[in-house]
Amino acid sequence: MPLRWTDIHEIAISLEEKFPEIDVLKIRFTDLWRWVQELPNFQDDPLHANEKILEAIQMAWLDERE
């Protein structure tokens, strides 16, 4: 099933699996935006992302790590 920007929790899990060494609190949203689009099952319009969505992904990723 393809991931979309609204699949916050699933994206966070995928990012944690792909980037376990990244300090989640120090990432730039431009990097996060790119990394999400590089996930193999991500299929959504890059322009549908905004700061609120990226922040939600970042916080879900932090929760996933803890």
VMD Tcl script that builds the backbone (N, CA, C; Angstrom):
set m [mol new atoms 198]
animate dup $m
set s [atomselect $m all]
$s set {name element resname resid chain x y z} {
  {N N MET 1 A 0.848 -1.186 0.000}
  {CA C MET 1 A 0.000 0.000 0.000}
  {C C MET 1 A 0.893 1.248 0.000}
  {N N PRO 2 A 0.651 2.155 -0.901}
  {CA C PRO 2 A 1.502 3.350 -0.984}
  {C C PRO 2 A 1.309 4.297 0.200}
  {N N LEU 3 A 2.397 4.938 0.578}
  {CA C LEU 3 A 2.343 5.939 1.643}
  {C C LEU 3 A 2.007 7.301 1.063}
  {N N ARG 4 A 1.241 8.065 1.851}
  {CA C ARG 4 A 0.907 9.437 1.498}
  {C C ARG 4 A 1.339 10.320 2.673}
  {N N TRP 5 A 1.377 11.616 2.460}
  {CA C TRP 5 A 1.809 12.544 3.515}
  {C C TRP 5 A 1.003 12.369 4.791}
  {N N THR 6 A -0.236 11.960 4.684}
  {CA C THR 6 A -1.088 11.829 5.867}
  {C C THR 6 A -0.825 10.545 6.657}
  {N N ASP 7 A 0.001 9.652 6.144}
  {CA C ASP 7 A 0.336 8.407 6.845}
  {C C ASP 7 A 1.514 8.641 7.793}
  {N N ILE 8 A 1.293 9.549 8.727}
  {CA C ILE 8 A 2.353 10.044 9.611}
  {C C ILE 8 A 3.078 8.917 10.345}
  {N N HIS 9 A 2.332 8.057 11.009}
  {CA C HIS 9 A 2.944 7.004 11.834}
  {C C HIS 9 A 3.739 6.013 10.969}
  {N N GLU 10 A 3.168 5.616 9.858}
  {CA C GLU 10 A 3.844 4.660 8.978}
  {C C GLU 10 A 5.122 5.265 8.392}
  {N N ILE 11 A 5.064 6.547 8.057}
  {CA C ILE 11 A 6.264 7.235 7.553}
  {C C ILE 11 A 7.334 7.274 8.635}
  {N N ALA 12 A 6.936 7.566 9.868}
  {CA C ALA 12 A 7.893 7.624 10.976}
  {C C ALA 12 A 8.586 6.278 11.179}
  {N N ILE 13 A 7.834 5.204 11.098}
  {CA C ILE 13 A 8.418 3.863 11.248}
  {C C ILE 13 A 9.428 3.605 10.131}
  {N N SER 14 A 9.054 3.937 8.913}
  {CA C SER 14 A 9.956 3.726 7.772}
  {C C SER 14 A 11.230 4.551 7.892}
  {N N LEU 15 A 11.087 5.793 8.341}
  {CA C LEU 15 A 12.262 6.649 8.510}
  {C C LEU 15 A 13.176 6.127 9.606}
  {N N GLU 16 A 12.595 5.639 10.693}
  {CA C GLU 16 A 13.410 5.093 11.786}
  {C C GLU 16 A 14.192 3.874 11.300}
  {N N GLU 17 A 13.563 3.046 10.485}
  {CA C GLU 17 A 14.243 1.871 9.952}
  {C C GLU 17 A 15.365 2.267 8.990}
  {N N LYS 18 A 15.147 3.307 8.206}
  {CA C LYS 18 A 16.131 3.715 7.203}
  {C C LYS 18 A 17.251 4.581 7.784}
  {N N PHE 19 A 16.925 5.404 8.792}
  {CA C PHE 19 A 17.895 6.353 9.354}
  {C C PHE 19 A 17.972 6.235 10.880}
  {N N PRO 20 A 18.389 5.086 11.410}
  {CA C PRO 20 A 18.401 4.931 12.878}
  {C C PRO 20 A 19.436 5.799 13.588}
  {N N GLU 21 A 20.422 6.303 12.836}
  {CA C GLU 21 A 21.498 7.088 13.450}
  {C C GLU 21 A 21.211 8.591 13.486}
  {N N ILE 22 A 20.177 9.037 12.822}
  {CA C ILE 22 A 19.861 10.466 12.713}
  {C C ILE 22 A 19.341 11.016 14.044}
  {N N ASP 23 A 19.793 12.206 14.416}
  {CA C ASP 23 A 19.240 12.905 15.574}
  {C C ASP 23 A 17.959 13.595 15.105}
  {N N VAL 24 A 16.834 13.036 15.476}
  {CA C VAL 24 A 15.530 13.477 14.971}
  {C C VAL 24 A 15.256 14.945 15.287}
  {N N LEU 25 A 15.742 15.416 16.408}
  {CA C LEU 25 A 15.472 16.803 16.799}
  {C C LEU 25 A 16.338 17.822 16.055}
  {N N LYS 26 A 17.348 17.343 15.343}
  {CA C LYS 26 A 18.239 18.269 14.640}
  {C C LYS 26 A 18.092 18.213 13.124}
  {N N ILE 27 A 17.091 17.514 12.637}
  {CA C ILE 27 A 16.925 17.437 11.184}
  {C C ILE 27 A 16.284 18.702 10.640}
  {N N ARG 28 A 16.633 19.025 9.411}
  {CA C ARG 28 A 16.007 20.159 8.725}
  {C C ARG 28 A 14.788 19.643 7.971}
  {N N PHE 29 A 13.760 20.456 7.921}
  {CA C PHE 29 A 12.550 20.041 7.231}
  {C C PHE 29 A 12.795 19.801 5.742}
  {N N THR 30 A 13.751 20.501 5.161}
  {CA C THR 30 A 14.058 20.258 3.747}
  {C C THR 30 A 14.610 18.851 3.547}
  {N N ASP 31 A 15.429 18.386 4.501}
  {CA C ASP 31 A 15.945 17.012 4.435}
  {C C ASP 31 A 14.819 16.012 4.675}
  {N N LEU 32 A 14.010 16.268 5.685}
  {CA C LEU 32 A 12.900 15.374 5.997}
  {C C LEU 32 A 11.961 15.246 4.796}
  {N N TRP 33 A 11.654 16.355 4.169}
  {CA C TRP 33 A 10.785 16.373 2.994}
  {C C TRP 33 A 11.347 15.464 1.896}
  {N N ARG 34 A 12.651 15.574 1.670}
  {CA C ARG 34 A 13.308 14.755 0.645}
  {C C ARG 34 A 13.343 13.274 1.038}
  {N N TRP 35 A 13.690 12.986 2.293}
  {CA C TRP 35 A 13.783 11.599 2.752}
  {C C TRP 35 A 12.451 10.880 2.646}
  {N N VAL 36 A 11.374 11.568 2.992}
  {CA C VAL 36 A 10.043 10.935 2.898}
  {C C VAL 36 A 9.772 10.548 1.443}
  {N N GLN 37 A 10.070 11.445 0.529}
  {CA C GLN 37 A 9.819 11.151 -0.879}
  {C C GLN 37 A 10.707 10.028 -1.416}
  {N N GLU 38 A 11.840 9.798 -0.781}
  {CA C GLU 38 A 12.750 8.736 -1.208}
  {C C GLU 38 A 12.373 7.366 -0.656}
  {N N LEU 39 A 11.405 7.316 0.247}
  {CA C LEU 39 A 10.968 6.020 0.764}
  {C C LEU 39 A 10.390 5.206 -0.398}
  {N N PRO 40 A 10.713 3.915 -0.451}
  {CA C PRO 40 A 10.336 3.117 -1.627}
  {C C PRO 40 A 8.831 3.035 -1.894}
  {N N ASN 41 A 8.008 3.100 -0.871}
  {CA C ASN 41 A 6.567 2.963 -1.090}
  {C C ASN 41 A 5.822 4.299 -0.967}
  {N N PHE 42 A 6.567 5.408 -1.007}
  {CA C PHE 42 A 5.921 6.718 -0.917}
  {C C PHE 42 A 5.442 7.154 -2.300}
  {N N GLN 43 A 4.154 7.521 -2.363}
  {CA C GLN 43 A 3.575 7.966 -3.632}
  {C C GLN 43 A 2.568 9.080 -3.360}
  {N N ASP 44 A 3.053 10.280 -3.271}
  {CA C ASP 44 A 2.161 11.425 -3.075}
  {C C ASP 44 A 2.815 12.647 -3.710}
  {N N ASP 45 A 2.024 13.663 -3.912}
  {CA C ASP 45 A 2.492 14.896 -4.524}
  {C C ASP 45 A 3.406 15.632 -3.538}
  {N N PRO 46 A 4.641 15.941 -3.934}
  {CA C PRO 46 A 5.556 16.661 -3.039}
  {C C PRO 46 A 4.985 17.991 -2.560}
  {N N LEU 47 A 4.136 18.598 -3.344}
  {CA C LEU 47 A 3.577 19.894 -2.980}
  {C C LEU 47 A 2.485 19.802 -1.916}
  {N N HIS 48 A 2.061 18.599 -1.575}
  {CA C HIS 48 A 1.041 18.434 -0.539}
  {C C HIS 48 A 1.625 18.502 0.869}
  {N N ALA 49 A 2.927 18.524 0.972}
  {CA C ALA 49 A 3.575 18.626 2.287}
  {C C ALA 49 A 3.602 20.082 2.722}
  {N N ASN 50 A 3.512 20.277 4.025}
  {CA C ASN 50 A 3.667 21.616 4.584}
  {C C ASN 50 A 4.374 21.480 5.929}
  {N N GLU 51 A 4.655 22.594 6.561}
  {CA C GLU 51 A 5.407 22.568 7.819}
  {C C GLU 51 A 4.679 21.773 8.902}
  {N N LYS 52 A 3.371 21.883 8.948}
  {CA C LYS 52 A 2.583 21.160 9.960}
  {C C LYS 52 A 2.731 19.641 9.776}
  {N N ILE 53 A 2.662 19.181 8.557}
  {CA C ILE 53 A 2.808 17.748 8.287}
  {C C ILE 53 A 4.220 17.281 8.613}
  {N N LEU 54 A 5.222 18.047 8.200}
  {CA C LEU 54 A 6.605 17.663 8.479}
  {C C LEU 54 A 6.887 17.641 9.979}
  {N N GLU 55 A 6.334 18.594 10.699}
  {CA C GLU 55 A 6.512 18.601 12.149}
  {C C GLU 55 A 5.827 17.387 12.780}
  {N N ALA 56 A 4.661 17.018 12.296}
  {CA C ALA 56 A 3.959 15.837 12.817}
  {C C ALA 56 A 4.768 14.567 12.544}
  {N N ILE 57 A 5.379 14.481 11.365}
  {CA C ILE 57 A 6.226 13.331 11.044}
  {C C ILE 57 A 7.433 13.299 11.975}
  {N N GLN 58 A 8.049 14.448 12.200}
  {CA C GLN 58 A 9.211 14.528 13.081}
  {C C GLN 58 A 8.846 14.066 14.495}
  {N N MET 59 A 7.726 14.502 15.020}
  {CA C MET 59 A 7.318 14.128 16.374}
  {C C MET 59 A 6.941 12.644 16.448}
  {N N ALA 60 A 6.300 12.128 15.414}
  {CA C ALA 60 A 5.967 10.695 15.380}
  {C C ALA 60 A 7.237 9.860 15.310}
  {N N TRP 61 A 8.223 10.339 14.571}
  {CA C TRP 61 A 9.518 9.651 14.468}
  {C C TRP 61 A 10.195 9.648 15.837}
  {N N LEU 62 A 10.138 10.754 16.534}
  {CA C LEU 62 A 10.724 10.823 17.872}
  {C C LEU 62 A 10.011 9.855 18.812}
  {N N ASP 63 A 8.697 9.809 18.747}
  {CA C ASP 63 A 7.921 8.870 19.565}
  {C C ASP 63 A 8.287 7.428 19.232}
  {N N GLU 64 A 8.468 7.140 17.960}
  {CA C GLU 64 A 8.823 5.794 17.510}
  {C C GLU 64 A 10.178 5.395 18.081}
  {N N ARG 65 A 11.095 6.333 18.158}
  {CA C ARG 65 A 12.417 6.051 18.674}
  {C C ARG 65 A 12.371 5.742 20.164}
  {N N GLU 66 A 11.523 6.421 20.887}
  {CA C GLU 66 A 11.426 6.235 22.342}
  {C C GLU 66 A 10.567 5.053 22.614}
}
mol reanalyze $m
mol bondsrecalc $m
mol representation Tube
mol addrep $m
